[in-house]
């Protein structure tokens, strides 16, 4: 399988993740490349892609205009993806890799959003908190003041740098990522925001704890997961983990897969199909390891269970 990656943001990260997969050749391609040479073109947001073959996109911004919203960087984007006509969109968090910190998060405060918020600046100034540039090394507390959906990238980038993000509960981009008082703070109004900032600027331990948890949250994501979701064909819910014979695990997968659970008793055909009750699913585009996993999953390996 040969895959083209549209040149632009994250092209290098996606290309590296693809080259680590078995049976895949990948190239970073400009917009005027010959698309017919590729089985698939991967892109991010509204990047321009070569015309002539299927395109799958990773969507990180809620204002993206492209029609292909196959994989999105937050659960709040799934509804918009379905509105675009994607029948089974997948949500995979946006990865970020930041250099190792050399010191704990500092007590400086910055605003995440680019638009001016003079009312918030005035409130912070009146409370004795100077608002710094977000790239200032003294910044360890970042405020996302968006009252609706904000951008995911700057929020997750700040978290990856061990900065404590304080965001609004009405912002779905923030609530998708932040666990309140674990790896960030979700607040409802300015009074609560000012109280939270005051606590963080004076409590070094809490600032360090939440900053560490924020970085760990982002570190749990990677580009291999993003590319895997982009490569999955038709999102039919392949039962690749159904080889587990532990009953609780099998019950969770049955609930999660829903209609796709029937495939655990299907037949894997050598030419790259799964067959069950007159229906077939094409798995030829999956890697050898993935196809082997599926073949084992539906092979009734466990004689002690009736549904293995």
C-alpha positions in Angstrom: 0.0 0.0 0.0 1.4 3.4 -1.0 0.2 6.5 0.9 0.7 10.2 0.2 0.9 12.7 3.0 -0.1 16.3 2.1 2.8 18.7 2.8 1.9 21.0 5.7 1.4 20.9 9.4 2.3 17.5 11.0 3.3 16.0 7.7 6.6 14.9 9.1 5.0 13.3 12.2 2.3 11.4 10.1 5.0 10.3 7.6 7.2 8.9 10.3 4.3 7.0 11.9 3.3 5.5 8.5 6.8 4.3 7.7 6.8 2.3 10.9 3.9 0.3 9.8 4.4 -3.0 8.0 3.5 -3.1 4.3 3.1 0.7 3.8 5.2 3.0 1.6 4.7 6.7 2.3 5.7 10.0 0.7 5.2 13.6 1.6 3.6 15.1 -1.5 3.0 18.6 -2.8 -0.5 19.7 -4.1 0.6 19.1 -7.8 1.8 15.5 -7.3 0.4 12.6 -9.4 -2.3 11.3 -7.0 -2.8 8.2 -9.1 0.5 6.8 -7.8 -1.1 6.5 -4.3 -3.8 4.4 -2.8 -4.7 7.1 -0.3 -3.8 10.7 0.5 -3.7 11.8 4.2 -4.0 15.5 5.1 -4.7 17.8 8.1 -7.6 20.3 8.2 -7.8 22.4 5.0 -4.5 21.5 3.5 -4.5 21.3 -0.4 -4.1 17.7 -1.7 -3.5 16.2 -5.1 -6.7 15.4 -6.9 -7.5 12.0 -8.2 -7.6 9.6 -5.3 -9.3 9.1 -2.0 -8.4 11.7 0.7 -8.7 11.2 4.5 -8.2 14.0 6.9 -7.3 14.6 10.5 -9.4 17.5 11.7 -8.0 19.6 14.5 -9.9 22.9 14.1 -13.7 23.4 14.4 -13.7 25.9 11.5 -12.2 23.5 8.9 -14.1 23.7 5.6 -12.9 20.4 4.0 -15.7 17.8 3.6 -13.6 14.9 4.8 -13.7 14.8 8.6 -12.7 11.1 8.9 -10.6 11.5 12.1 -11.1 14.4 14.5 -8.9 15.6 17.4 -11.8 15.9 19.9 -15.1 14.3 20.7 -16.9 17.6 20.3 -16.0 17.5 16.6 -17.8 14.2 16.0 -21.2 15.9 15.5 -19.8 18.3 12.9 -18.1 15.3 11.2 -21.4 13.5 10.9 -23.0 16.7 9.6 -20.4 16.5 6.8 -21.7 13.1 5.8 -19.1 10.9 7.6 -21.0 7.9 8.8 -18.5 6.7 11.4 -16.0 9.4 12.3 -13.3 8.6 14.9 -11.9 10.8 17.6 -8.2 10.6 18.4 -6.6 13.2 20.6 -4.0 15.5 19.0 -0.4 14.5 20.1 2.3 17.0 21.1 5.9 16.4 21.9 7.6 19.1 24.0 11.2 19.2 25.3 11.7 18.1 28.8 11.1 20.7 31.5 14.1 22.2 33.3 12.1 23.7 36.2 8.6 23.4 37.7 5.7 25.6 36.3 6.2 29.2 37.3 3.5 31.6 38.7 3.3 33.9 35.7 -0.1 34.2 33.9 -0.9 34.3 30.2 -4.0 34.3 28.0 -4.3 31.4 25.5 -6.7 33.1 23.0 -5.3 35.6 20.5 -8.2 37.9 20.6 -8.0 40.8 23.1 -9.9 40.4 26.3 -9.5 43.7 28.0 -12.2 43.0 30.6 -10.3 39.9 31.7 -7.0 41.6 31.7 -8.4 44.4 33.8 -9.8 41.9 36.3 -6.5 40.1 36.5 -4.6 43.3 36.9 -6.9 44.5 39.6 -6.3 41.2 41.4 -2.5 41.8 41.2 -1.8 39.4 38.3 0.3 40.7 35.4 -0.6 39.1 32.1 2.5 38.0 30.3 3.2 36.7 26.8 2.5 33.0 26.6 6.1 32.2 25.5 7.5 34.1 28.5 9.6 31.5 30.6 7.9 32.8 33.7 4.5 31.6 32.5 3.1 28.5 34.2 -0.6 29.3 34.3 -2.6 29.7 31.0 -6.1 31.0 30.8 -8.4 29.8 27.9 -11.2 32.4 28.2 -13.2 31.2 25.2 -16.9 31.1 26.0 -17.6 28.6 23.2 -15.4 26.2 21.2 -11.7 27.2 21.1 -8.8 25.8 19.2 -7.4 22.5 20.4 -3.8 22.9 19.4 -2.7 25.8 21.6 -4.6 24.3 24.6 -2.9 20.9 24.3 0.5 22.5 23.5 0.4 24.5 26.7 -0.5 21.3 28.6 2.4 19.4 27.0 4.7 22.1 28.4 3.5 21.5 31.9 1.6 24.7 32.0 -1.6 24.7 34.1 -4.6 25.5 31.8 -7.7 27.2 33.3 -10.6 27.0 30.9 -14.4 27.6 30.8 -16.8 24.7 31.4 -18.8 26.0 28.4 -15.9 25.3 26.1 -16.2 21.7 24.7 -12.7 21.7 23.3 -11.5 22.2 26.9 -13.9 19.8 28.6 -12.8 17.1 26.0 -9.2 17.3 27.2 -9.1 18.6 30.8 -10.1 16.6 33.8 -11.0 19.2 36.4 -8.5 19.5 39.3 -6.5 16.6 37.8 -4.7 17.9 34.8 -6.2 21.4 34.6 -9.1 23.5 35.8 -12.6 24.1 34.4 -14.4 27.1 35.8 -17.8 28.7 35.3 -17.2 32.5 35.7 -14.7 35.2 36.4 -15.0 35.1 40.1 -14.1 31.4 40.1 -11.4 32.0 37.6 -9.7 34.7 39.8 -9.9 32.5 42.8 -8.4 29.6 40.9 -5.5 31.8 39.6 -4.9 33.2 43.0 -4.6 29.6 44.5 -2.3 28.5 41.7 0.1 31.5 41.9 0.6 30.9 45.7 0.5 27.1 45.9 3.7 25.9 44.3 2.9 22.2 45.0 -0.5 22.3 43.4 0.9 24.1 40.3 3.6 21.5 40.0 1.2 18.6 40.5 -1.4 19.7 37.9 1.4 20.7 35.4 2.9 17.2 35.7 -0.5 15.6 35.2 -1.2 17.9 32.2 2.0 16.8 30.5 1.3 13.2 31.2 -2.2 13.4 29.6 -0.7 14.7 26.4 2.2 12.2 26.5 -0.3 9.4 26.4 -1.2 10.2 22.8 0.9 9.5 19.7 0.8 9.8 15.9 0.7 6.1 15.5 -2.8 6.1 16.8 -3.8 8.9 14.5 -2.5 7.2 11.4 -4.0 3.9 12.4 -7.5 5.6 12.6 -6.9 7.2 9.2 -6.0 3.9 7.6 -8.9 1.9 8.9 -11.3 1.1 6.1 -15.0 1.9 6.4 -14.9 1.7 10.3 -16.8 -1.6 10.5 -15.7 -2.3 14.0 -13.2 -5.1 13.5 -13.2 -7.3 16.6 -9.4 -7.3 16.8 -9.4 -7.6 20.6 -12.0 -10.3 20.9 -9.4 -13.0 21.5 -9.5 -12.1 25.2 -11.4 -14.9 27.0 -11.8 -12.8 30.2 -15.6 -12.5 30.4 -15.7 -8.9 31.6 -13.4 -7.8 28.8 -15.4 -9.7 26.2 -18.7 -8.2 27.5 -17.2 -4.6 27.2 -16.2 -5.3 23.6 -19.6 -6.8 22.8 -21.2 -3.6 24.1 -18.8 -1.4 22.3 -18.9 -3.1 18.9 -22.7 -3.4 18.8 -23.7 -4.7 15.4 -20.1 -5.5 14.5 -20.0 -8.1 17.3 -21.4 -10.8 15.0 -18.1 -10.8 13.1 -16.3 -12.6 16.0 -17.9 -15.8 14.6 -17.2 -15.1 11.0 -14.7 -16.8 8.7 -11.3 -15.2 7.7 -10.5 -15.8 4.1 -6.9 -15.9 2.9 -7.4 -13.3 0.2 -8.2 -10.6 2.8 -11.9 -10.8 3.6 -14.0 -11.7 6.6 -17.2 -13.5 5.7 -20.3 -14.1 7.8 -23.9 -15.0 6.9 -23.5 -13.8 3.3 -21.8 -10.5 4.2 -18.1 -9.7 3.6 -15.7 -7.1 5.0 -12.6 -6.1 3.1 -9.5 -6.1 5.3 -6.9 -6.2 2.5 -5.6 -2.7 3.3 -4.7 -3.5 6.9 -1.1 -4.4 7.9 -0.1 -8.0 8.2 0.0 -7.8 12.0 -3.6 -6.4 12.1 -4.9 -9.0 9.7 -3.2 -11.7 11.8 -4.8 -10.3 14.9 -8.2 -10.5 13.3 -7.6 -14.0 12.0 -6.7 -15.1 15.5 -9.6 -13.2 17.1 -12.2 -15.2 15.1 -10.4 -18.5 15.1 -12.2 -20.0 18.2 -9.0 -20.6 20.0 -10.4 -21.0 23.5 -12.1 -24.4 23.9 -13.4 -23.4 27.3 -15.9 -20.7 26.0 -18.8 -21.1 23.7 -18.4 -17.6 22.1 -14.6 -17.5 21.6 
